[in-house]
Amino acid sequence: MEEITEGVNSMNISDSHKKNRIQVSNTKKPLFFYVNLAKRYMQQHDEVELSALGMAIATVVTVAEILKNNGLAVEKKVITSSVDMSDESRGRPVQKAKIEITLEKTANFDELMAAAQEEREMRNEEQS
């Protein structure tokens, strides 16, 4: 959990008022880094906004589906758009697809998180 907290603290959040936004990039961060980060944000803010451009869109959709399929989140809003970006290699602007998915935690989110924590603690005791 400590590495998730570090990730939250070091995230570059462009809108200072959007403290519950996760901007997913096409870096080599594991998928479950974003899943765990989204869980953490939902614990703190009751909802999370997942945002991505271009090739990172698939990661955002997968993270949202994992959270929904595990009963942790429900979809509140999905916005798709395109943004103009400058492409230095071609010297002209290009359009990139953009997605923003807002998820809110389910009524039994806290229960499910507590059960998962309990299960982890039991596994750790068995290994000790």
Residue pairs with C-beta under 8 A, 6 or more apart in sequence:
4 33
4 36
4 37
4 40
5 40
7 33
7 37
8 37
8 40
8 41
11 22
11 23
11 37
12 23
13 19
13 21
13 23
14 21
14 23
15 21
18 49
19 45
20 41
20 44
20 45
20 47
20 48
20 49
21 48
21 49
21 50
21 51
22 34
22 37
22 38
22 41
22 48
22 49
22 50
22 51
23 51
23 52
24 34
24 50
24 51
24 52
24 56
24 59
24 60
24 63
25 52
25 56
26 54
26 55
26 56
26 59
31 59
31 62
31 63
31 66
34 50
34 59
34 60
34 63
35 63
35 66
35 67
38 48
38 50
38 63
38 67
38 73
38 103
39 67
39 72
39 113
41 47
41 48
42 48
42 72
42 73
42 103
42 104
42 105
42 109
43 105
43 109
43 110
43 113
46 104
46 105
47 76
47 102
47 103
47 104
47 105
48 73
48 102
48 103
49 100
49 101
49 102
49 103
50 60
50 63
50 64
50 99
50 100
50 101
50 102
50 103
51 60
51 98
51 99
51 100
51 101
52 59
52 60
52 98
52 99
53 83
53 85
53 96
53 97
53 98
54 96
54 97
57 97
57 98
57 99
60 99
60 101
61 99
61 101
64 73
64 75
64 101
64 103
67 73
67 103
68 74
68 75
68 103
70 112
71 106
71 108
71 112
72 105
72 106
72 109
72 112
72 113
73 103
73 104
73 105
73 106
73 109
74 103
74 104
74 106
75 101
75 102
75 103
76 102
76 103
76 104
77 100
77 101
77 102
78 99
78 100
78 101
78 102
79 99
79 100
80 97
80 98
80 99
81 97
81 98
82 95
82 96
82 97
82 98
83 95
83 96
83 98
84 93
84 94
84 95
85 93
85 94
85 95
85 96
86 92
86 93
86 94
87 93
87 94
106 112
